[in-house]
């Protein structure tokens, strides 16, 4: 019998994936078109993107049973 993945894990995985991709997009757009270089915004964007993308991958793997 096929196990149905947890709805909570699916929702959190997609939510964290979306937030991580948005943070990554903000970082790319800001570094490409930003007028003044802000190290603080870059560091915060990198940290947020990596944390949320890491948790998203982790939750997807958990929901698939890997």
N, C-alpha and C positions, 0 to 999 in steps of 0.2 A: 504494500500500500504506500502511496506517495504521501509524504508529510507536507502539510501546508505550512509555508513560512509564517512566522509571527507577524501579525499586522503592525505591531509597534516597531519591530525591527525594520520592516519595509518602509514605513512612514519616516522614521528617523534617518534611514539610509538615504532616501530620496531628498529629504529636507537638508541634510548635511551636505550632500552632493551639490545641491542647488546653491547653498550658501558658500561653499568652497569655490565653486566655479564663478560666482559673482565676485568674490573677493579677489580671485585670480584675474578676472577681467578688469576690475578696478585697478589692480596693480599694473597690468599691461598698458591700459589706456593712460594711466597717470604718468608712467615712465616714458611713454611715447609722446604724449601731447602736453605734459605738465610744464608749466613755465619755470617754476622754481623747484629745485630738487629738495625734497623733504625726506630725510633718512627715517624719521619717525613713522611717517605714513607707510613707507616701503616696508619697514620691519614689521609693523602691525599687520599689514596686508599679507605678508609672507607667512607670519605666524598663524593668522586666522585661516588662510587658505590651506596650509599644511595640516592643521589640526582637524578642520572639518572634512577635508578630503580623506585623511587617514581614518577617521571614524566612519565615514561613509563606506569606504572599502571594507573595513572591519565588519560593519553591520551587514553588508551584502554577503560577505563570506560566511558569517554566522547563520544568516537566513538560508543559505544554500547548503549548510551542513559541512562546510569545508573547514 
